[in-house]
Amino acid sequence: MKLLKVDENRFTNDYTQMLRIVILNSLGFFFLGFWIPIVAAERMGATFFQIGLLVVSNVIGRMISGFITGFISDRVKSKTSLVLIGSFGRGISYFIIYAAFIANNIFILGIGHTALGFCAGVFWVPFNILVAEKSNKNHRAYAYGKRDSTNAIGQIIGATFGFMFLMTASAFTDNPILIFSPIPIYGIANFIAGIIFNKKVDESIKFSVLNNNDSDTLSEELTLEKEVSRPKSMTIGIIFLLLLLFLASINGSIARPYMNLYVIKFIENNINLVVWAYLPTGLIATLFAPKLGKFVDKLPPLVGITITWTLGSVMTWLLISASNIWVFSFLLLFDLMIGMSAGLIFQNFYSRISTKKRGKIFGVGDFFSFLGAVIGPLIGGMVWDLISPQFPFIISIFVELSLIPLYLAAVYLLIPHMAESYEMKKGKSSALRVKKRDHLYRNSKNKK
């Protein structure tokens, strides 16, 4: 393994370059996400049920491929090759979706959208592993925040180009071959990104800080030992964590898909005003991801998730209590930032469980997370119809608060067995930690 000087003690020197390549991969995400439901309804005559299936098809593809790719990532030598395959797959998917737009065929659109989700899983699992390997564990949430921010920059560039081109072209023609031609351009950008990534990113370069003191040597040997042994408490903790990912994902998606409908029904019926107030908030929130990551890196996981989920439940209550569209937009921005912070805490936490089986953990975690994302909207739509439009949001508030004890239990069980531990502040606590390491190390040697 090559060792490289680090950037401000946070990342390898090639980390920022690796992120910049991904801008090309993310150009079409926002554009497609906006137009697929509209084109399916207006041009293809799709029912709301068919539109729901379209949305879910992408998530199901992502869920299946993430699970499979997680196991493959731990076995293959080259993770950049998987990123290349994922990039090419995403590029081909854009061409399939473009063909569906031209032919007005909802079946082809479903195939293309499912393929896009599947190939996204092939892409993101190994990429997220590389993010973990090229970042300091003490700045891991910041690293994932930079990933999200770079992704948002790509979406903004792609959406600006796509919408401007579409509006200009629509002034002269309604031919879908021309007005939707940004879509194949996004596909070509994915091909180029995959090739550049495979050539430029050296996955043998991993973050490492060389210290020759005894406490670090003990820490490395104990980490290797933890990778081999699997206590029952660790297994139970992982089960709790996966259950938590599943339930948290259901909770996060139970109300979110219906947020814009709620705004139109109860706050502002001017759709154009809703679009300007609602859509930009997600991208703006994502641009703050690095600063959010830098902040949550300073918090112990127990404290971080308790604060973010408590604030998240309060923000949800304020959102459904808002009566002005701009107040709603302002609150939504903070709500998204809080949710993003919680997500960064999660990724930081389970990226530390194992270094040897990081791909498997990411893959299984993605499976449960996206499974929840499939179930959540179905439950939310059902309670909206059967009880009241406010009820999905009310459920979200109480579930978010009730999941905190489960997270605390998972952290309590897993912390002693993490391959990458959370650093404590220097001083007496650090000295006690070194003594504890020394005691554990001597005990392990005596057992042998």
N, C-alpha and C positions, 0 to 999 in steps of 0.2 A: 504494500500500500504506500502510495506517495504521500508525502507530507508537504503542505503548502502554508506559507505565512497567512495569517488570518486578517480579515478586515475588521478592525476595531474589536477584536476578540469575539466576533459574532459569527462570521461566515468564512468559508474559503474564498479566495480571491476570484474564483470563477462563478460564484453563486449569482451575482447580479447579472452577468452575461447569460447564464442559464435562464433566468427569469425573462430577460428581454426577448428571447426567442419565442416564448410562449405568447407574446402579444399577437403574433401572426396566427396562432391557434384559436384565439378568442375573438377574432374580428366579427364573426357572424352570429354569435350566441344571442345577443340582445335583439338583433334584427329579426332572426328567425322566431324567437320566442314571442315577439310582438305580432308577426304576420301569420303564423301558422293557424291559430284559432280563427282569425278574421277571414283568411282565404278559404279555410274549410267551411265556414258558415256562409259567407257571401257568394263565393264562386262555385263551391262544390255542393252546396245545399245540405251540409252535414247537420244532424241533430245535435242537441247539447250532450246527449249520451255519447255520440260518436266523437265529439270534441273531447269529452272526458277520457275516452279510450285513447285518443291520440296523445293526450298529455301523459297519461299513465304508461303508455307503451314505451316512451323514452325512459321513464324511471325504472320500469321493469328490465329493459335492456341494460341500463347502468348497474342495476342491482345484481344481475346474473354475471355480467362480465367482471365486475369488481371482485366478486367472490372467487371466481375462477382465477383471475389474474393475480390475486393475492397469493395463492398457493404457488403459481408459476414463478412469480417474482423472486421467491426465496430459493428457487432451484436453478434458474438460468444465470449464466455469468454476466450477461449484458442486459441491464435494465434500459439502456438507451435504445436497444433494438425494439423493446416493447413499446417505448414512446414513439419510435418510428412507425411501427405497425399501427398503433392507435391513431397517429396523425394521418396516415394514408387512409385508414378506414373512415375517419371523420371527413376527409376530403371527398372520398367516393360517396359518402352519405349525403353531402351537400348537393352533388350532381343528381342523385336519386330524387331528392326533395325538389330540385329545380325542374326535373322532368315531370314530377307530379303536379307542380304549379302550372306548367305549360299544358299538360293533358287534362287538367281538372279531375284528377283521379285520386279519390281519398284512400283507396287501397294502397296505391304506390306511395302516397304520402305517409301512411302508417308504417310501411316497410322502411322507408328512408329515415323516419323519426326514431323507430326502434333501433335501426342500425347505428344511428348517431349516438344514441344512449349507450349501446353496447361498446362501441369503439371509444367512447369517452372513458368508460371504466378501464379499458386496456391502456389508455393514455395516463389517467390520473393516478392510479395506484402506484406504478413504478416512479412516476414523477414525485409523488409525495414522499416516497421512500428516499429519493435523492435529496429532497429538501431537508429531511431529518439527518441524513448522513453528512450534508455539507453545512450544517449549522451547529452552533454551540447549544448544548441542552438548556443552558440558562437563558437563551434567547430564542427558543424554539417557537413560541407563540408569535414573536416578532417576525421570524422567518416565514411562517405561514401567512401572517398578515401582509408581508411584502408580496407574497405569491398572489393573494386575493386582490391587492391593489393593482398589481401589474395586469392581472386578468381584467379588472375593471377598465383600465386604460385602453386595453385592446378593444373591449366592447364599445367604449365611447368613440374611439376612432372609427371602428367598423360601422356603428350605428349612424354616426354623422355622415360618413360617405354614402352608406346605403340609403338613408332617408332623403338626402339631398339629391342623389341620382334618381331615385324613384319619383320624387316630386317634379323634378325637371323633365324626366321622360314622360310622365303622366300628362304633362301639359301639351304634348305633341301626339301621343298615341296611347292606346290601352292594350297594346300587344304585350302579353305576359313574357314573351321571349326577351323583349327589351327591358321592360320596367323591373323585372326581377333578375336581371343579369348580374347584380352584385353577388348573388348566391354562388354561382360557379367560381367567381373571383375569390370568395372566401374559401372555397374548396381547394383552389390552387395554392392559396396562402398556407393551408394546412400541409400540402405536399412539400412546399419549400421549407416550412418550419421543421418538419420531421427530418428532412435531409440535413439541414444545418445543425439541428440538435444532435443527431447521430454522429456527425463529424466533429463538432466543436466541444461537446461536453465530455469531459474525462471523468468517468464515474470512479476511477481508482483514487482520485483526489478527494479525501474525506477530512472533515474537520478534526483536528487533533492539537492538543496543547501538551507539549513535552515538559514534564516536571519529574525530577529525579528523587523527590522526597519519599520517605517511607509510607506516608499515609496514602499517597496516590498509588503506590505499588500495591498496597493492601486492597485499596478500592478496586483496582483492576482485577486482582485475583478473585475477590469476592464476587465481582460482577460475572466473571466466567462461571463461578460455582453456581450462582443464581440462575444462569442460563440453562444449566444442566438439571438441577433439582426443581421439582414442581410440587411444593407443599399443597395440601388440601385447601388451605386458606386462600392461596393464590388462585386455584381453580374456581373456588366459590366467588372470589372477587371478580374474576373475568366474566363469569356467568352474570353477576350483578351488573357489571359494566355494559355487557351486550344487551341485557334486558333494559337497562337505562337508555342506551342509544335508541332502541326500538320504541320505547314509550315516549322519549323526548321528541323523536321524529314524528310520531303520531300527533303529539301535542303541538309541535311547531307547524304542522301542515293542516291541522283540523280547521283553522279559521283563516289562514293566510290566503288561500285561493279565492275566498269570497270577500276579501277586504274591499276590492274596488267596487263590487256589487253593493256592498253595505254602504259605501260612501255615496254612490249614486242614488240609492233608495232613501237614505236618512239624512244626508248632509248637504249634498250638492248635485242637482240633476243636470247641470251643464257638463256634458261629457268632455268637451274640449278643455274646460277648466280643470276637470278631474285629471285628465291626462297630464297636463302641465304641472299639477300639484303632486300627483301620485308617482308617476313613472321615474322621474329623475332621482327620487330619494334613495333608491337601492344602489344606484351607481355612486352617488355622492357618499353614502355611508361606507361603501367598499373602499373608497379612496382613503378613508381614515383608518383602514385595517392595520397598517404598520404601527401607527401610534397606539391603537388599541392593544395590539400584540405586545408592544413594548411595556405598556402599563400592566397588563395581566401577567407578564413574566415576573413581575415583582411580587405578585400575590401568591400565597400558598394555595394549592388547588381547592382545599376545603373552603377557604375564605372567598376565593374568586367566584366559585359557582354559586355559593350562597348569596353573595351580593348581586350577581348578574340575574339570577332567576327571581330573586325577590323584587328587584327593580323592574324586571321584565313583566311580572304579573301586575305591578302598579301601572306601568305604561299601557298595558292592554286595557285596563279599566279606564284610564284616561282617554284612550283612543275612542272607545265606544261611548264615552260621555261627551266628546267634542261635538260642537254644533257649527263650527266654522271650518271651511275647507283648508284654509292656510294654517290654522291652529292644528288641525288634523295632520297636515303635511309635516309641520315642525315636530309634532309628537312622534310621528311615524319614523322620522329620521333618527331620533334618539332610540326608539324601540328597535330598529334594525341594527344600530350600533351596539346596543346591549346584547341582542341575540348573536351578533357576530363575535362579540367578546367571549360569550359562553362557548361558542363553537371552537374558537381558538384555544380556550382552556382545555376542552375535550381532546382536540387533536394533539396538543402538547402532552397531555397526560398519557394517552394510549400509544403515542410514538415512543415512550420511554419504557414500556413494559418489557420488550425484548428487542435486542439488536439483531439477533440471528433470524428471528421469525417475524420481523417487522411487516413484511409483505402479507403474511397470513393474517396478522392482526388487523392491518388496514383493510384487507379484502373481506374478512368476516364482519368487521365493523361496518363497512359500506353496505354489506348485505342486509344487516338488521336495520341500519339507518334508512336505506331506501325502501325496505319492506314497510317500515312505518310511514314513509312518504306516500306509499300507495294506499294504505288503509286510512290514513288521517283525513284526506279530502272526502272519502266516501262517508265516513262517520259525520264529518262536518256538514255535508250536504243533506244527510238524512235528518239530523237534529234541526237544521234550518227549516226543512219542510214540515216536520212533525211537531216541533215545539215552538221555536221562535228564531228570527234572524240573529238575535243577540246571544242565543244559547251556545253556539260554537266558541264564542269569545269568553263566555262565562266558564265553560268547561276548561278552556285553556288556562285561565287564571288559577283555578283550584288545583289542576293537575300539575302545573309548573311548581307550585309551592309544595305539593305532596311528594314530588320526586326528589327534593333536596335530601331527606333522610336516606334514601336509597343510594344516592351519590356519595354521601358521607360514609356509608357502610362499605361501598366499593373501594373508596380511597383508603379507608382504614385497613382493609384486608390486603390491598395491593402494594401500598407504599413500602413495606419492609422487603418486598421481593422484586422491586423495580430494577431493571438492568441499568437504567440511568436514573440516579436518585435526584431529588430536589436539594439544591445547596441551601444550607442554613447560614445565617449571618455569622460573621466572624466574632470570636469572643469565647465566652464560657461554653455556649452551646456547641460551637465548632470543636472545642477541646473534648467535650463529652462525646461528640460523635466519633472522633478519632479513637477514643478509648473503647467505645462500643465496637467499632470495626476491629480493633486489635483483639478484643475479647472473642468476637465471633470467629476471627481468623484462627486464633489459637485452638478454639473448640473444634473447628473443622479439621485442623491438622491432627488433633488428638484422636478424632473419630477415625481418621484414615490410618 
